[in-house]
Amino acid sequence: MRRSVIPGFGLGLGITALYLGVIVLLPLCALILKASDLGATQLWAILSSPRTLAAIRLTVTMALAATIFNAIYGLLLAWVLARYQFPGKRLLDALVDVPFALPTAVAGLALTALFSKTGWFGGPLDALGLQVVYTPLGIAIAMAFTSIPFVVRTVQPVIEDLGSDVEEASRSLGASDLQILSKIIFPSIFPALLAGASLAFARSLGEFGAVIFIAGNQPMKTEIVALLAFIRLEEYDYPAAAAIATVMLAMAFAMLIVTNTVQAWQLRYLGRGNA
Amino acid sequence: MTPKPQRPAQPGWMVTPVGAGPVARFVVLSVVAVVTLFILVAPLAVILTSAFAQGVGVFLRNLGDPGTLHAMWLTTITALIAVPVNILFGLAAAWTVTKFEFPGRTLLIALIELPYSISPIVAGVAYLFVYGSQGLFGPLLEQLGIKVMFALPGIVLASMFVTAPYVARELIPLMQVQGTDEEEAAVTLGAGGFATFLRVTLPNIRWAVLYGAILCNARVLGEFGAVSVVSGNVRGQTTTLPLQIELLYQDYNVAGAFAAATTLTAVAVVTILLKMLLERLAGDEHPSL
């Protein structure tokens, strides 16, 4: 350790370690401990039950759908904010933060009202024979809403920092817009897009408040993993709740490794671009 | 409206950049405007119109519902405890990982960010296995007559878990850029640790601290998943405002649910406005950031 003249290392580290230990690590250890009580066979029985599998499959598929939507919409939104000047730009920039600032329960309530049969969108969609509320589509919409800012806020600064020199050079060499987009701009923002999308996907996997309002929560059909863990608790089936929560924790760790790897790649990429 | 100052690194365009042509611009802007209207603006609009659908009188009566008032009080208390504690933690954590080099520093930063990637439901379930009757300390706490789960302490603890990274996350990148020179100079000139922090460090990071605290506050007020597990959702006793919204909705009292939701929506709007203000203030002081 490099010696520093600045005081407060012991105190700072003490507070940090104590807080993280008590608030974050202790509960996670207790959860893993509880799940490890189960033993492999019992754990497997809980996790391989049709209802658990259906919930996991539904959650992952809908999170993926929401992420793909957000990758496209978020990229366009970031592009517009970074490269265009237009009236209302500050307002649009502020709107991007709505999903982070608005409580998920409020978002869930609002989306359900919008897409119910009597709602602004639900009515016309129902006339077209499309039901959103109480279907997997509703789950995807709720997940998409809550994770929009991740893509925008990761991609936006990268587009802002794109230098004009390479683009101008390729233009003067006769490249078309499409060639510049696909060969120069997209490769430069792709790492950031991937990083933002993986953050959005991770968030969607664990989303609860916004989803349970609109999902209808029917077992095997519109039940997400987080809700299943919650239901098992309410049934006092603590081992099953522990097992499902541990799987969610494992998924979160896996996504953490993925997002960190992608972000490290993005940073290396940025560093190379600036050098 | 003041345009964003152009970064000095970016030279002026000699040719038309991609997408700046009138047709491309119109198409992209329209698509973004329409989608934004549908998925970001409409939810906000529907909250307000639904809350006031039956008039201001009904809205006020719904807002004055004893259950909703109690939920507001409980939510406020939770924020009043969780936010200051998180500010202290954020300051201590950021100070430790940015002013010193030590083995395990990267791991510590990863741990600070960990709650960000964990589902609030997992956090709630995990807390139950510490303080609940099936948990590690549950039986002991029961003997001592201390109630943590299904009571205020549990709600506060779960809220702290989900918001632990909020202040630290704002401070760490900023303090990393600022380095340690100013503090080292202050200490060398004979200032004590506390004076250095108060007079040198804090003025440099005050907007970031405030910004982190505002985001943390918004999240504490709105936390649903973790709190719904640990609160037990006892009507009129352990329902925070987001839980109260769900209870009212389940009772088919949609107008009441929307009335309660307007208060949290107002907090969200104020949060965003303050964020814009702080970004401008911080931007004026640190044009490079």
Interface residues (C-beta under 8 A of the other chain):
Chain A: M1 R2 S4 V5 I6 P7 G8 F9 L11 G12 L13 I15 T16 A17 Y19 L20 I23 V24 L25 L26 P27 L28 A30 L31 L33 K34 Y73 L76 L77 W79 V80 R83 Y84 Q85 F86 P87 R90 L92 A94 L95 V96 D97 V98 P99 F100 A101 L102 P103 T104 A105 V106 A107 L109 A110 L111 A113 L114 G119 W120 F121 I141 A144 F145 I148 E160 D161 G163 S164 D165 E167 E168 R171 S172 D177 I180 L181 I185 A202 L205 G206 E207 F208 G209 F213 A226 A229 F230 L233 Y238 A241 A242 A245 M248 L249 A252 F253 M255 L256 T259 N260
Chain B: M1 P3 R7 A9 Q10 P11 G12 W13 M14 V15 P17 V18 G19 A20 G21 A24 R25 V28 L29 V31 V32 V35 T36 F38 I39 L40 V41 A42 P43 L44 V46 I47 S50 L88 F89 A92 A93 W95 T96 V97 K99 F100 E101 F102 P103 L108 A110 L111 I112 L114 P115 S117 I118 S119 P120 I121 V122 A123 V125 A126 Y127 L128 F129 V130 Q134 G135 L136 L157 M160 F161 A164 T180 E183 E184 V187 T188 G192 G193 T196 F197 L215 A218 L221 G222 E223 F224 G225 S228 V229 P242 L243 I245 E246 Y249 V254 A257 F258 A261 L264 T265 V267 A268 V269 T271 I272 L273 K275 M276
